[in-house]
Structure formats: structure tokens, C-alpha cells
Amino acid sequence: MPESRRFPRIDVYLDAHLIVDGEAFRAKIKDLSRGGACVISPHFFPSATDVTVSLEALSRKLGLLGKTVYSFECEPGIFRTGIRFHPLTEANRAVVEALMLQAKSI
């Protein structure tokens, strides 16, 4: 059965930080869409945790606000976390779309 998502996901593999309660955690963005991201990190984050996905891309610093949807251990000590973004600003949306387009062309 095909996956029904509001926005298509693109594999990107970007370095990022997840900011939770003022603390930064290193992560890799595995895939990205206008609606959210899947990140890989050594930290578990409960569902509904407020998070900022912080990254530098295309000569811009982004802070994408969202909430965790799930987090599970995908291998020992490594967690996969789904994040649903709050509505993006026009500027952030444009950068996310540019990143997705760039990743698609590789």
C-alpha cells in the first residue's frame, strides 16, 4: 500500500542539532519534507517533545520548530525520531524546498 503523506520526503543526510529545553543534541537528518524530518541520533525523545531542528544549509542558518511524533531504537544506542514541523516561514520553506531539490538531483 502506498504511503500517504501530505508532503513528499527526500533522503538528504544532513548534519543538524536538535534543541530540546535549551540543550543541543547532535543528529543527522535522514529525510526531509516541508512537513517534517526523520533524524538519527544517540538520544531518545518522547512523543510530543517540542524541538527545534537547527542546521546550516545553502549559506543559511535554519531553526525549524516542531514536535516529535515517534522515537525508537533502530540499532543499539541509535534512535530514529520523526519530527512534524510547525508551519514553516516563507524563508525556511524556500530553503527546505531548495535542499530537497538539490538532494533529488544527486
FENSULRA-V976310 format. One record per helix or strand of 2 or more residues. SS is the DSSP state (@ for helix, = for strand). FROM is the first residue (numbers start at 0). TO is the last residue. If there is no record, write none. Layout:
SS:FROM:TO ; SS:FROM:TO
This chain:
=:9:19 ; =:22:31 ; =:35:40 ; =:49:56 ; =:59:74 ; =:77:84 ; @:89:103
